[in-house]
Amino acid sequence: MARYGLLGRAIDYSFSRSFFNEKFLRENRSDIYVNLDFQSIDDFILWFKTQNDLAGFNVTIPYKEAICAYLDYIDPEARAIGAVNTVIVASSGALLGYNTDLYGFKRSLEQWGQITPKKALILGTGGAAKAVTYALRSQGYEILQVSRQAGIHDNIDPDKDADGLSLNKINYQQLSPERIKQYPLIVNCTPVGTYPNTKACPELPYDALGPDHYLYDLIYNPEETEFLKRGFKAGAQIKNGQQMLEFQALAAWDLWQKTAS
């Protein structure tokens, strides 16, 4: 029997635990998947050092970036993204980090086919936003990142990402209707609108949306966030994060199984 888990904070709502445990039941596996709910990354590391039965774990908000400092190996793609959401615990105890959010997002975006022009607004700057930005950039998208604190990053050039590449960032007050109309794809990578705060949504000029827009929300609980409801009302195509989660979870499982075999 192998034990897996999800590292995060306040994650009772988590998709991963039920997804994997149902998968194990269907496949008659004795493996289990648990929530690793910790108030700080340091608390988790202290706990991890006292046990030895964890074969691997996923990482969610707010630790996708913080976990990198504790890993013995980071896959080059995950390092370029600057965030890890899947960790293998090697037989030696070494922690190996990967990013399957990238794969999950790319696969889930495919159903919309070609979006033109290739211009995207990314709402948020956390680990998930880094994976989405990396994925879209690799497909030739022009990115404009929207953050509550754009330009107020200590010791960081607000127009550069971790690799020193150009990355335009603005705050929500600078997001005008004219700007919205220039970007057909809008991806919410923030937790705004997650259960139980389902009436909340990113502060956008929603009246500027129309049938040429595609709104993607990485949130999956609720299935239709206020962000998506407003987009749908304006005629936009909408999509939540459920499919991305399933794709990234299966990719994580493949990584764990390759290591185990």
N, C-alpha and C positions, 0 to 999 in steps of 0.2 A: 504494500500500500504506500502511495506517495501523497504528500500533503502540499497543497498549493494555496496561494492567497492573494488578496488585494490589499496593497498598502495605501492608506489614505487617511483622511480625517473626516469624521461625521459621515460615514459611508453606509449607513443602514439601508439607504435606497438602492444600493449597488445592484447593477445588472449582472456582474461577473459571477457572484456566488451562486445565484440560481442557475445561470447559464451552464456553468461547469458541472455543478452537482447533478443537474438533469441529464447532462451529457454522460456523466459517469454511470448514472442509473441505466440509461438506455444501452450502454455498452457493457453492462455487468462488471464495471470496474469497482474496486474497493477504495479507489482514490477519493480524497476529500478536498474541498476548496473552502477557505474561511476568510472572513474579513480581518484584516490586520489594521485595526483602527487605533491610531496613535496621535497624541496631541503635538508631538514634535518628531522630527526625523531622528534626533539623538535618542529619544525614548525607544524608538524602533530598533536602532542599532544596538543599544544596551540589551534589549530583549533578545535580539537575534543571536548575540554572542552566548546566550545561556541555553540555547536549544540547537538541535542538529537534525530535525526531521523535515525541514522545509526543502522541497525540490526546486521550487521556483515561485516567483510572484509577479503580479502586475503592479503597476504604480499609477495612481491617479492624483487628482488635486488634493493637496498643494505640493506634492513631492516629486514631480516628474523631473524637475531641474535639480532640486536639492540632493536627490539620491546619487547623482553623478559623482559627487565628491567622495563617496564611500565605495565605489566600484573598483574592482581590480582590472577590469577590461571593459572598454566601450567600443562597440561596433563603429567603424568609420562613418557610416551614414548617420547613426544616432549622435555621434560626436559633432558632425557637421550641423545637425538640427539643433543640438544643445539641450536635448531632453531624452529621457529614457522612460518607457512605459512597460517594459518586460525585462525581468531579471532571471537568469539561470543561476542556481546555486550548484556549483560544481562539486564533485565528490571530495575535493580538497577543502571545500568551504569557500573557495573564491567566488566572488560575485561578478557575473558577466552581463553587461547591459546592452539592450537592443531597443529599437523603436518600431513597433508594428502599427502604430497609429498612421504612419505614412502609407503603408500598404492598404490599410483599411479605408482611409479617406480616398485614395486613388480609385480603388475598386468601386466604392459606393458612388463616386462622382460619375463613373462611366455611363450610367443609365441615362444621363441627360445628353450624352453625345457631345458634339462640338458647341461650345458657348462662345459667341463672338459679340463684340471684340473680346480678346483675352485680357480682361481687366477685372480685378477682384478687390473688394473691400474685406479686410480681415479685422473682425472685432475682437480685441484682446491681444495680450502679449505673452501669455503663459506657455507652458510646455505644449499643449495641444495646438495653440496658435503657431508655434514654431514648426511643428510637423506639417500643418496645413500650408503654411507659407513655403516651406521647402518643396512640398509636393507640387504646388501650383507653379512655383518658379521653374521647376524642372520641366514643366509643360509649356513654358514660354509666356506665362501670365505676367502682366504688370500688376504689382501689388501696392495697395495703399493700406497701411495699418492704422487702426483707430484705437486710441488708448485714452483713458481718463487723465493720464499724467504724461502725455506725449511731450518730449522735450525737457523732462525734469528728471532724467536718469543720471544719478551721480556717477562721474567717471566714465560715462558712456556717451559716445557721439550719437545723438538721436537719429541721425540719418545713416547710420551704419549698423549692420547686425554683428553677431559674434565673429563672423569671418571677415569683417571689414567691408562687406559689400553694401551697395547703396540700398537703403530700405526707407521709403518715405513713411513718415508717421505724423498723424495729426490727432487732435483731441476731438471730442464729440461736438464741441461748440463750433469747430471749424467745418463740420460736415453739413454743407449746404445742400438744398434741393438740386442745384445745378451739378454738384459733385456726384450726388447719388445717381443721377441720370446717366453719368458717364461710365458707371461700373455695373455691368449686368449681374455679376456673381457677388453675393454678400454672404459671408460665412461668420456665424456667431460662435466664437471660441471662448466666450465667457460663461460663467455659471448663472448669469442673470436670467431668471425665468424658471430655474430649477425648482422642483417640488421642495418645500411647500409654498415657496414664494411665486406662485404661478401667474400672478397678475403683473409681475414686473417684466420689463423688456428693455433692451438697449435704447438709448435716447437718439432715435433717428427721425428725420423728416419723412415719415411713412407716406405722406400724401404724394411724394415724388416718385413712389414705386409704380410699376406698371407691368403689363404682360411680357415685356422683354427682360424682366428680372428673374433671377433664380436665388431663392433664399434657402440657405443650408444652416441648420442649427445642430451643433454637436450634442445638444441636450436630447435625451430620449425619455425623460420623465418630468413633465407630462409628454405624451406623444406629440401633441400640438401645442407648442408654447405660444405665448402672446405675440412674440416676434413673428412666428409662422402664421398665426391667425391674421395679423395685420397685413402680412405679405399676400396671403391668399385672397383677402378681401380686395386688395388692389389689383388682383389678376396675375400675380407672380406665381411661378412654379415653386413648390416648397418641398423640403425633405428634412427629416430629423436624423439623429445620430445612431439609431438602432442598427441599421445595416453596417455602418462603419464599425460599431462595437463588435458585431458578430464576426466580421472579417478579421479585425485585429486580434480578437480572442483566439480564433482558429489558427492564425499565424503564430501567436504566442505558444499555443499547444504544440504546433509542429516543431518549434525551436526546443521546447522542453523534451519532446519525444526523441529528437535527433541526438540530444545530449545523453538521454537515458539509454539509447540503443548501442 
